[in-house]
Amino acid sequence: TFLAVFLRKRLHAPLERLDVALDRISGGDLGVHLEAEHPDELGRLMQQFNRMTAILRQRAVDTEQRAEDRSVARTRLILDAALDAVVVTDANGTLKEWSPQAEHVFGWSRAEILDRRVVDTVIPPEYRQSHIASLERFARTGTDKFLTRRLERIALRKDGTRFPVEVTVTLLRSGSQWEFSTFVRDITERKQSQAALLASEARYRAAFEQAGVGMVEVDLDGRYVRVNRAFAEFVGR
């Protein structure tokens, strides 16, 4: 009986613990650690087992770090290559990322503007309260009308000049915190083209209406689309 108890304690029980530990490692649990109670062959085996699990844990950490580094590098490449300015802020509106195109569009370098608030830098004074209200609404409800929509806004450059932009804001999850990723496009040229087109149409409309001769526009079926006053007087209609 004494021999059976001795063998149970010194041989069978440690082997059972080792077997359970191996099952846990097979299931992905690398936090297993065995206590070597005696400096015998089984004790040395458990020490080797602990060294093995320590190596596996370090390899897992290294693999995860390499994957994170690759992800960060890919993100950096995307930001650097993006045609639109990319601006990332936390839920309080503090700037956490600023792409090279954002530097070009707004005139602020990345080093100058990181950790400053959007509301204090690129938003004109008359729109700042509205921006703060949107952030507060998101904090209360988890959503807001400015998300995932293309919006036209007025932005502020570092030198104080204003210019029209098109912005799209999406949500990002960073650990347990929310962040906003904003794509900003300078639409100054588009607005100038639209204004030039409207001015051209206005000039054409004025010339059409005020012409001393009858002028008409017809569609491909010969139906009148537009006639001026001179033509209407000429035909008595």
N, C-alpha and C positions, 0 to 999 in steps of 0.2 A: 504493500500500500504506500509506504514511504517512497519507494522508487517510482511508482506511478505518479504520485503528486509532484515529485521532483522533476520527472521528465515533462510533465504537463506544464509546470511553471517555467522551466529553463529551455524547453525545446518547442513544444506544441504551441503555447500561447504566443511567443514571439513570431513564429512562422505564420500563425493566423493573422497577427497584426500586419505582417509584411504582405500577406495575400490581400487583405482588405485595402491596404495602402496602394498596392498595384492596381486594384480595381478602380480606386478613386482617380489615380493618374490616367488610366485608360478612359475614364469619363471626362477628363479635361481639368480635374482639380489638381493644380500644381502647388497648392499650399500645404501638402502633406509633409509632416515631419515626425520621424520615429525617435523615441528615446531608447538609447542602448543602455540596458540595466546592468550588463556585465561585460567585462573586457574580453569576451571569448570570441569564437568564430562568428556566432550570430550577432554579437555586438558590433564587430568590425563590418559585417554585412550591412547592418542598419546604418552605420556611418557612411558606407559607400552609397547606400540608397539615398541618404540625405544630401550627399554631394551631387548625386545625379539629378535630384529634383531641383537643387539650387542652380545647376547649370541650365536645366530646362526652363526654369523661371526667368533667368537672365536672357536666354535666347528669345523667349516670348516677348520680354520687354524690348529687346533690341529690334525684333521684327516689327513690333507695334510702332516703335519710334521711327524706323525706316519708312514704314507705310505713311505715318503722319508727315514725315519730312517730304516724301514724294507728293503727298496731297497738297502741302503748303507750296511746294515748288510749282505744281501744276496751276494752282490758284494764282500764284504770282505771275506766271506766264500769261494766263488769261487776262489778268488785270492790265499787264503791260501791253498786250496786243489789242485790247478792246478799243474800238473806234469811239465809243461813247465814254464819257467820264463815269467812273465807278466809285461810289462813295458808300462806305459802310459805317453805320452809327449804332450805338447801343440803344436800349429802350428809353434812355434819358436824352437822346439826341447828341451824345458826345461822339466825336469822330474817332473811328478805330481803324479805318483803312481809306487810302486816298491814292487813286491810280495816277500814272503819268499823264493821261489825258485830262484828268481833273486838274492837275497842275497847270496844264496849258490853257484850259478853259477858264479857270477862276483866277489864275495868277498867284495862288498860294502854293508854296512848296510843301511836300509831305511832312518834312520836319517841322515846319512852321505851324501847321494846322492840326496835326494829330493831338487828340485829347482836349481840343477846344470844342465848343458847342456850335452846331450848325446855325442855331438861331442868332449867334453873336458874330457870325462871319459871312455867310453867303445868302442870308435871307434879308430882304429890305425891311426897314423898321416897321412899316405899316402892315406887314404880313406876319410879324413875329408872334403876336398874341394868338393868331389863328393856328400857327404851327404848334405852339405850346398846348393849346386846347386839344389838338389832334392827338398829341402824345398822351395827355391825361385821359382822353377818351379810350385810347388803346389800353392803357394801364387798367382801366375799370372793366372794359368789356372784352379785351383780347382781339378786337378788330376795329377797323375804321374805313371810311369811304375812300381814303387816299391809297389803299393797298391794291396792288395788281391792276391798276388802271393807268392809261396814258393821260397825263395831265399837262396842260400848258401853264407855266408859271413865269414870274419875273425873278431873276437871280441877281446877285451882287458880286462884282469882281473885287479883288483886293484893292484896286485903285478907286473904288467907289462907283464905277460905271455900272449901269443896269443893262440887262440884256434878256431876251426871251429864251426860255428853255422848255424842252419836253422831258418830263420825268416819269419813270416807272419805278414804283417801290414794291419790293417783295420781302417776305419774312424769312429770316434765317434762324436756325436753332444753334446756339453756341453753348454747349454744356447744358446748364439749367436756365440759361438766360436767352432772351430774344434779342435779335439784332435786325436792323433794317438795311437791306442792300438796295441802293438807289442808282439807277442808270440815268444819266443826265446827258441830253443832247442839245447843243447850241443851235437854235433854229433862227438865228438872226437873218441869214441869207434867205431862208424860206419866207419869213415875214416880209423881208424887203421885196422879194419876188411877188408875193401876194399883193402887197401895197402897190407895186408897179403895175400889176395886172388890173387891179381895181381902178387905178388912175387912168390907164389906157382905155378901159371899158367906159369910164365916165367921159373921157374926151370923145370917144367914138359915138357914144349916145348923144352927147351935146351936138356934135357935128351932124349926126343923122337927123335929129329933131329940128335943128335950126337951119338946115340946108334950104336954099331957095328953089331947089328943084325937087320933084317927087322922087322919093327913094323907098324901096321895098325890099323885104327879105321873104323868100318863099322856100318851102321844103321841096323834096325831090318829087312830090306828087303835085306840085304847083299851087299848094295852099299858102295863103299869106301867113307869115309868122310875125312880121313887124312891118308897119307902114308909118311914114312920117306925116306931119300935118299938111305939108305941101301936096303930097300925093292925094290925101283924103279930100282936100279942097279941089284938086284937079278933077277927080272923078265924082265929086258931089256926094260923097258918102261919109 
